[in-house]
Amino acid sequence: MNQIDRLRFGKMNKTILIIANPVAGRAAADRRAHRLWEALKARGLKVELSFTRRAGDACRIAGQVDSHVRAVVVAGGDGTVNEVLNGLQDPSRVPVAVLPSGTANMLAYELRLPYRAEAIAAMIASPLVRRVDMGLVENKRFLLLVSAGFDAMVTEEVSRTRGRALGYRGYVIPIVKTIGKYKKTDLEIAVDGQRVTGGLVIVFSIRNYGGLFEIDAVKGSDSGHFDVCVFHGGTIPAVLRYSVAMVTHRIPQLSDVTFLSGQNVKIESLGEPVPVEVDGDYFGTTPVEINLRPAHVPVIVPPVAGST
């Protein structure tokens, strides 16, 4: 694990900025952000609360962060965290905290963040900062994962319904539609120059997947490398088999799954371009190149996470 630093806000005349996505988590972020604002104010901290109204707002608000902002708190899901990450002028300089309010909350699970707003306020008031790895896919920053294949096809379908709260049940119809039109994919993946082929690939920067379970072979958010999971089967039966293996923690035992690690990953399609997902949202299509910036982003974490 990378070094854990303790920040001291003291009586510094700097602001903690809360950026809240009121749609996240079936509209849970709205009331949770207000609770956090009240809890931080009660601790004598200077706080501003800004709500997003449409996609891109979190990125725009984060782009206005200057030296008067001591820390940025994201009240929303992983997509809102990603927007803030991409909006900050220099994500290596501004500590980020997360009030988990989305569907999957993969980063929150990775960092073992508490859920209650009051607990997050206590964490922010006496902050420990852990520097986590940041990925770049083309010019887009990310903290969680990049995938190409079936998962990304589902996010492409989901993107057509963005703007309203989804929840896990909101993914059922996109998954069914994706299965109905799915075509076998053939990908070539290069990890630090080592080439393999497969039907689905996930480039992990965290252990948690989908907010539901962890991949035991993945090292985590400050390992200094990507963990690349290549699934060699590209058919729907294979995808279903992999899904069951993930839930039962048997992915490393499968003979048609390869794990690689590295800091540079290239994904290309051997046929038609294949959809690509970044941090849970549709990004575009192959080919893509992915690079790592180790220990780049300061994230506020609870004492338990900081002491392991």
Secondary structure, DSSP 8 states (H G I E B T S, - for coil): ---EEE---TT---EEEEEE-TTHHHHHHHHHHHHHHHHHHHTT-EEEEEE--STTHHHHHHTT--TTEEEEEEEE-HHHHHHHHHHSS-TTTS-EEEEE-SSS-HHHHHHT---SHHHHHHHHHS-EEEEEEEEEETTEEESSEEEESHHHHHHHHHGGGTTS--TGGGGHHHHHHHHHH-----EEEEETTEEEEESEEEEESSSEETTTEE-TT---TTSSSEEEEEE---SHHHHHHHHHHHHTT-GGG-TTEEEEEESEEEEEESSS--EEEETTEEEEES-EEEEEEEEEEEEEE-HHHHT-
